[in-house]
Amino acid sequence: MSNKEQRSVAQVRELLGALGWLSGARIRPDIPPRPDVFVEIDNRRIAIETTDYHGDEMRDGGSAVRRQEGSVRSRAMLADSSAAARAARLAGRAATSTSG
């Protein structure tokens, strides 16, 4: 497995762990041009593309446009992760309330 593939698998593993979906998930890298990582959860196959985010380039380098994009992207990533975490919690509550 290449360094890029290892990083992609680690990124997906971290995301699934944060969402509480890591238990029972099967994660494997794939070869381009296919998606970077495939995950199987509850017999569902999910294709995931990963991207390395270079937050340090906002201050130390890159163009003004990239610094501006990075700032917007940082806020979007925080909002998305909060929304995903809320959705996961709500999904868990809904499953619990309908199963009993």
Secondary structure as GFF3:
##gff-version 3
##sequence-region A 1 100
A	DSSP	alpha_helix	3	19	.	.	.	ID=ss1
A	DSSP	beta_strand	26	29	.	.	.	ID=ss2
A	DSSP	beta_strand	37	41	.	.	.	ID=ss3
A	DSSP	beta_strand	44	48	.	.	.	ID=ss4
A	DSSP	alpha_helix	57	60	.	.	.	ID=ss5
A	DSSP	alpha_helix	64	99	.	.	.	ID=ss6
###
